[in-house]
């Protein structure tokens, strides 16, 4: 799905398909360098991280193990509810493993802060975060993020895994959703 398929719903494109590919390549190079010779468990946070997780895994030159976790604090709105629920837990035991959480976007940081605490309590050797996007102006808690693709303005964005009411995830770019769509 591209911009022509949703004309009128998108105010402007923040990251084109080509820009996303360049960001993913850069993130993969950093991760390969930092985890050379180590076994890495890459944990994608569903549903938003599906696109970045798939592209990042393909861009890595190292073997990785992959698992998925689904947590929710949004519902169908545009702001975090602050209450985190595990919808799908990991299938992998984290004890002694190097874990890299892969996120589509870091917004308030509330959900990710909870997730970090939860995963660290399971005895991993390390837990780090890789996020395609981060909204520094929206942060409500400080989180140490090792790998950040791009910082973006505090606008509601969709595409490349990011949704509004489960729509727009399959756009091949990241764009700002027009306010009339969610008003």
ZADO-1210 file (C-alpha; in nm, 4 decimals, padded with zeros to 6 digits):
<atoms>
<atom x="00.0000" y="00.0000" z="00.0000" code="UNK" pos="1"/>
<atom x="00.1414" y="00.3389" z="-00.0923" code="UNK" pos="2"/>
<atom x="00.0490" y="00.7080" z="-00.0631" code="UNK" pos="3"/>
<atom x="-00.1846" y="00.6943" z="-00.3651" code="UNK" pos="4"/>
<atom x="-00.4011" y="00.4398" z="-00.1827" code="UNK" pos="5"/>
<atom x="-00.4682" y="00.6747" z="00.1103" code="UNK" pos="6"/>
<atom x="-00.4663" y="01.0191" z="-00.0471" code="UNK" pos="7"/>
<atom x="-00.6504" y="01.2610" z="00.1783" code="UNK" pos="8"/>
<atom x="-00.5776" y="01.0571" z="00.4927" code="UNK" pos="9"/>
<atom x="-00.2105" y="01.1558" z="00.5164" code="UNK" pos="10"/>
<atom x="-00.0954" y="01.5139" z="00.5799" code="UNK" pos="11"/>
<atom x="00.2666" y="01.4498" z="00.4899" code="UNK" pos="12"/>
<atom x="00.5280" y="01.1764" z="00.4648" code="UNK" pos="13"/>
<atom x="00.7866" y="01.1721" z="00.7443" code="UNK" pos="14"/>
<atom x="00.9923" y="00.8771" z="00.6184" code="UNK" pos="15"/>
<atom x="00.9757" y="00.7395" z="00.2673" code="UNK" pos="16"/>
<atom x="01.0200" y="00.3725" z="00.1853" code="UNK" pos="17"/>
<atom x="01.3787" y="00.4447" z="00.0804" code="UNK" pos="18"/>
<atom x="01.4546" y="00.6404" z="00.3978" code="UNK" pos="19"/>
<atom x="01.3175" y="00.3544" z="00.6101" code="UNK" pos="20"/>
<atom x="01.5381" y="00.1062" z="00.4253" code="UNK" pos="21"/>
<atom x="01.8460" y="00.3237" z="00.4939" code="UNK" pos="22"/>
<atom x="01.7562" y="00.3540" z="00.8640" code="UNK" pos="23"/>
<atom x="01.7069" y="-00.0226" z="00.8955" code="UNK" pos="24"/>
<atom x="02.0424" y="-00.0886" z="00.7259" code="UNK" pos="25"/>
<atom x="02.2170" y="00.1500" z="00.9661" code="UNK" pos="26"/>
<atom x="02.0502" y="-00.0066" z="01.2713" code="UNK" pos="27"/>
<atom x="02.1463" y="-00.3566" z="01.1527" code="UNK" pos="28"/>
<atom x="02.5096" y="-00.2534" z="01.1079" code="UNK" pos="29"/>
<atom x="02.5224" y="-00.1171" z="01.4640" code="UNK" pos="30"/>
<atom x="02.3576" y="-00.4281" z="01.6080" code="UNK" pos="31"/>
<atom x="02.5850" y="-00.6645" z="01.4121" code="UNK" pos="32"/>
<atom x="02.8895" y="-00.4761" z="01.5407" code="UNK" pos="33"/>
<atom x="02.7721" y="-00.4668" z="01.9039" code="UNK" pos="34"/>
<atom x="02.6616" y="-00.8303" z="01.9202" code="UNK" pos="35"/>
<atom x="02.9354" y="-00.9908" z="01.7100" code="UNK" pos="36"/>
<atom x="02.9987" y="-01.3450" z="01.8307" code="UNK" pos="37"/>
<atom x="02.7062" y="-01.3403" z="02.0743" code="UNK" pos="38"/>
<atom x="02.3715" y="-01.5176" z="02.0617" code="UNK" pos="39"/>
<atom x="02.0994" y="-01.2570" z="02.0384" code="UNK" pos="40"/>
<atom x="01.7286" y="-01.3005" z="02.1045" code="UNK" pos="41"/>
<atom x="01.5347" y="-01.0373" z="01.9137" code="UNK" pos="42"/>
<atom x="01.1912" y="-00.9693" z="02.0641" code="UNK" pos="43"/>
<atom x="00.9379" y="-00.7949" z="01.8447" code="UNK" pos="44"/>
<atom x="00.6555" y="-00.6091" z="02.0131" code="UNK" pos="45"/>
<atom x="00.3331" y="-00.6872" z="01.8288" code="UNK" pos="46"/>
<atom x="00.1661" y="-00.5653" z="01.6241" code="UNK" pos="47"/>
<atom x="00.3502" y="-00.2479" z="01.5327" code="UNK" pos="48"/>
<atom x="00.6994" y="-00.3955" z="01.5176" code="UNK" pos="49"/>
<atom x="00.6169" y="-00.6566" z="01.2523" code="UNK" pos="50"/>
<atom x="00.7580" y="-00.4511" z="00.9632" code="UNK" pos="51"/>
<atom x="01.0745" y="-00.3275" z="01.1361" code="UNK" pos="52"/>
<atom x="01.1358" y="-00.6700" z="01.2915" code="UNK" pos="53"/>
<atom x="01.1134" y="-00.8491" z="00.9559" code="UNK" pos="54"/>
<atom x="01.3291" y="-00.5979" z="00.7707" code="UNK" pos="55"/>
<atom x="01.5820" y="-00.5706" z="01.0537" code="UNK" pos="56"/>
<atom x="01.6181" y="-00.9489" z="01.0831" code="UNK" pos="57"/>
<atom x="01.6821" y="-00.9743" z="00.7087" code="UNK" pos="58"/>
<atom x="01.9375" y="-00.6895" z="00.7228" code="UNK" pos="59"/>
<atom x="02.1392" y="-00.8497" z="01.0044" code="UNK" pos="60"/>
<atom x="02.4436" y="-01.0564" z="00.9068" code="UNK" pos="61"/>
<atom x="02.4365" y="-01.2489" z="01.2354" code="UNK" pos="62"/>
<atom x="02.2244" y="-01.5429" z="01.3407" code="UNK" pos="63"/>
<atom x="01.9468" y="-01.4353" z="01.5740" code="UNK" pos="64"/>
<atom x="01.6634" y="-01.6076" z="01.7518" code="UNK" pos="65"/>
<atom x="01.3277" y="-01.4326" z="01.7205" code="UNK" pos="66"/>
<atom x="01.0278" y="-01.4235" z="01.9502" code="UNK" pos="67"/>
<atom x="00.7214" y="-01.2039" z="01.9827" code="UNK" pos="68"/>
<atom x="00.5366" y="-01.0379" z="02.2647" code="UNK" pos="69"/>
<atom x="00.2101" y="-00.8479" z="02.2476" code="UNK" pos="70"/>
<atom x="00.1289" y="-00.5857" z="02.5054" code="UNK" pos="71"/>
<atom x="-00.1411" y="-00.3243" z="02.4917" code="UNK" pos="72"/>
<atom x="-00.2029" y="00.0144" z="02.6440" code="UNK" pos="73"/>
<atom x="-00.3692" y="00.1966" z="02.3561" code="UNK" pos="74"/>
<atom x="-00.7032" y="00.0474" z="02.2632" code="UNK" pos="75"/>
<atom x="-00.8366" y="00.2254" z="01.9556" code="UNK" pos="76"/>
<atom x="-00.7421" y="00.5782" z="02.0593" code="UNK" pos="77"/>
<atom x="-00.4403" y="00.7941" z="01.9913" code="UNK" pos="78"/>
<atom x="-00.3016" y="00.8156" z="02.3473" code="UNK" pos="79"/>
<atom x="-00.1715" y="00.5552" z="02.5910" code="UNK" pos="80"/>
<atom x="-00.4207" y="00.4387" z="02.8511" code="UNK" pos="81"/>
<atom x="-00.1359" y="00.3791" z="03.0987" code="UNK" pos="82"/>
<atom x="-00.2630" y="00.0297" z="03.1822" code="UNK" pos="83"/>
<atom x="-00.0485" y="-00.2465" z="03.0297" code="UNK" pos="84"/>
<atom x="-00.1840" y="-00.5902" z="02.9477" code="UNK" pos="85"/>
<atom x="00.0127" y="-00.8880" z="02.8135" code="UNK" pos="86"/>
<atom x="-00.1824" y="-01.0219" z="02.5184" code="UNK" pos="87"/>
<atom x="00.0869" y="-01.2712" z="02.4090" code="UNK" pos="88"/>
<atom x="00.3880" y="-01.3646" z="02.6191" code="UNK" pos="89"/>
<atom x="00.7234" y="-01.4911" z="02.4980" code="UNK" pos="90"/>
<atom x="00.7754" y="-01.8579" z="02.4211" code="UNK" pos="91"/>
<atom x="01.1473" y="-01.8306" z="02.5040" code="UNK" pos="92"/>
<atom x="01.3118" y="-01.8491" z="02.8468" code="UNK" pos="93"/>
<atom x="01.5218" y="-01.5325" z="02.8852" code="UNK" pos="94"/>
<atom x="01.7569" y="-01.6657" z="03.1542" code="UNK" pos="95"/>
<atom x="02.1144" y="-01.5680" z="03.0616" code="UNK" pos="96"/>
<atom x="02.0242" y="-01.4446" z="02.7123" code="UNK" pos="97"/>
<atom x="02.1109" y="-01.1165" z="02.5400" code="UNK" pos="98"/>
<atom x="01.7724" y="-00.9667" z="02.4514" code="UNK" pos="99"/>
<atom x="01.7000" y="-00.6887" z="02.2041" code="UNK" pos="100"/>
<atom x="01.3474" y="-00.5467" z="02.2170" code="UNK" pos="101"/>
<atom x="01.2396" y="-00.4179" z="01.8757" code="UNK" pos="102"/>
<atom x="00.9749" y="-00.1444" z="01.8754" code="UNK" pos="103"/>
<atom x="00.8073" y="00.0530" z="01.5999" code="UNK" pos="104"/>
<atom x="00.7844" y="00.3733" z="01.8047" code="UNK" pos="105"/>
<atom x="00.8543" y="00.5077" z="02.1495" code="UNK" pos="106"/>
<atom x="00.5901" y="00.7580" z="02.2458" code="UNK" pos="107"/>
<atom x="00.5240" y="00.8223" z="02.6156" code="UNK" pos="108"/>
<atom x="00.7564" y="00.5376" z="02.7131" code="UNK" pos="109"/>
<atom x="00.5085" y="00.4086" z="02.9728" code="UNK" pos="110"/>
<atom x="00.4444" y="00.0735" z="02.8058" code="UNK" pos="111"/>
<atom x="00.8102" y="00.0197" z="02.7218" code="UNK" pos="112"/>
<atom x="00.9173" y="00.1058" z="03.0768" code="UNK" pos="113"/>
<atom x="00.6801" y="-00.1594" z="03.2082" code="UNK" pos="114"/>
<atom x="00.8015" y="-00.4100" z="02.9474" code="UNK" pos="115"/>
<atom x="01.1678" y="-00.3482" z="03.0349" code="UNK" pos="116"/>
<atom x="01.0989" y="-00.4118" z="03.4013" code="UNK" pos="117"/>
<atom x="00.9051" y="-00.7265" z="03.3204" code="UNK" pos="118"/>
<atom x="01.1733" y="-00.8726" z="03.0923" code="UNK" pos="119"/>
<atom x="01.4627" y="-00.7800" z="03.3227" code="UNK" pos="120"/>
<atom x="01.2909" y="-00.9713" z="03.6039" code="UNK" pos="121"/>
<atom x="01.3284" y="-01.2908" z="03.3972" code="UNK" pos="122"/>
<atom x="01.7084" y="-01.3105" z="03.4380" code="UNK" pos="123"/>
<atom x="01.8502" y="-01.2168" z="03.0974" code="UNK" pos="124"/>
<atom x="02.2211" y="-01.1364" z="03.0546" code="UNK" pos="125"/>
<atom x="02.1212" y="-00.8032" z="02.8979" code="UNK" pos="126"/>
<atom x="01.8180" y="-00.6192" z="02.7650" code="UNK" pos="127"/>
<atom x="01.8499" y="-00.3386" z="02.5099" code="UNK" pos="128"/>
<atom x="01.6006" y="-00.1532" z="02.2918" code="UNK" pos="129"/>
<atom x="01.5899" y="-00.0836" z="01.9200" code="UNK" pos="130"/>
<atom x="01.3192" y="00.1528" z="01.7979" code="UNK" pos="131"/>
<atom x="01.2533" y="00.2736" z="01.4468" code="UNK" pos="132"/>
<atom x="01.1036" y="00.5990" z="01.5753" code="UNK" pos="133"/>
<atom x="01.1000" y="00.8024" z="01.8956" code="UNK" pos="134"/>
<atom x="00.8968" y="01.1090" z="01.9943" code="UNK" pos="135"/>
<atom x="01.1200" y="01.2875" z="02.2495" code="UNK" pos="136"/>
<atom x="00.8552" y="01.5556" z="02.3164" code="UNK" pos="137"/>
<atom x="00.5976" y="01.2912" z="02.4140" code="UNK" pos="138"/>
<atom x="00.8154" y="01.1142" z="02.6726" code="UNK" pos="139"/>
<atom x="00.6647" y="01.0782" z="03.0192" code="UNK" pos="140"/>
<atom x="00.9420" y="00.8528" z="03.1506" code="UNK" pos="141"/>
<atom x="01.3094" y="00.8422" z="03.0624" code="UNK" pos="142"/>
<atom x="01.4180" y="00.5227" z="02.8896" code="UNK" pos="143"/>
<atom x="01.7689" y="00.4372" z="02.7771" code="UNK" pos="144"/>
<atom x="01.7289" y="00.3360" z="02.4133" code="UNK" pos="145"/>
<atom x="02.0442" y="00.1930" z="02.2580" code="UNK" pos="146"/>
<atom x="01.9349" y="00.2019" z="01.8930" code="UNK" pos="147"/>
<atom x="01.7100" y="00.4763" z="01.7560" code="UNK" pos="148"/>
<atom x="01.6273" y="00.5054" z="01.3884" code="UNK" pos="149"/>
<atom x="01.4865" y="00.8585" z="01.3899" code="UNK" pos="150"/>
<atom x="01.3461" y="01.1125" z="01.6316" code="UNK" pos="151"/>
<atom x="01.0214" y="01.2605" z="01.5033" code="UNK" pos="152"/>
<atom x="00.7842" y="01.5400" z="01.6105" code="UNK" pos="153"/>
<atom x="00.4991" y="01.4665" z="01.8497" code="UNK" pos="154"/>
<atom x="00.2431" y="01.4023" z="01.5765" code="UNK" pos="155"/>
<atom x="00.0173" y="01.1026" z="01.5226" code="UNK" pos="156"/>
<atom x="00.1870" y="00.8845" z="01.2618" code="UNK" pos="157"/>
<atom x="00.0863" y="00.5734" z="01.0706" code="UNK" pos="158"/>
<atom x="00.2432" y="00.3322" z="00.8257" code="UNK" pos="159"/>
<atom x="00.5166" y="00.0696" z="00.8301" code="UNK" pos="160"/>
<atom x="00.3466" y="-00.1139" z="01.1163" code="UNK" pos="161"/>
<atom x="00.1996" y="00.1903" z="01.2899" code="UNK" pos="162"/>
<atom x="-00.1772" y="00.2033" z="01.2892" code="UNK" pos="163"/>
<atom x="-00.4872" y="00.3928" z="01.3728" code="UNK" pos="164"/>
<atom x="-00.7699" y="00.1556" z="01.4715" code="UNK" pos="165"/>
<atom x="-00.5799" y="-00.1307" z="01.2989" code="UNK" pos="166"/>
<atom x="-00.5623" y="00.0537" z="00.9648" code="UNK" pos="167"/>
<atom x="-00.2624" y="00.1935" z="00.7732" code="UNK" pos="168"/>
<atom x="-00.0083" y="-00.0637" z="00.9059" code="UNK" pos="169"/>
<atom x="00.0694" y="-00.1857" z="00.5552" code="UNK" pos="170"/>
<atom x="00.1758" y="00.1511" z="00.4146" code="UNK" pos="171"/>
<atom x="00.5329" y="00.1382" z="00.2845" code="UNK" pos="172"/>
<atom x="00.6165" y="00.4751" z="00.4434" code="UNK" pos="173"/>
<atom x="00.5561" y="00.6600" z="00.7710" code="UNK" pos="174"/>
<atom x="00.3290" y="00.9599" z="00.7487" code="UNK" pos="175"/>
<atom x="00.1357" y="01.1992" z="00.9653" code="UNK" pos="176"/>
<atom x="-00.2305" y="01.1055" z="00.9846" code="UNK" pos="177"/>
<atom x="-00.4659" y="01.3882" z="00.8907" code="UNK" pos="178"/>
<atom x="-00.6609" y="01.5064" z="01.1988" code="UNK" pos="179"/>
<atom x="-01.0004" y="01.4645" z="01.0263" code="UNK" pos="180"/>
<atom x="-00.9376" y="01.0874" z="01.0215" code="UNK" pos="181"/>
<atom x="-00.9199" y="01.0504" z="01.4006" code="UNK" pos="182"/>
<atom x="-01.1188" y="01.3538" z="01.5161" code="UNK" pos="183"/>
</atoms>
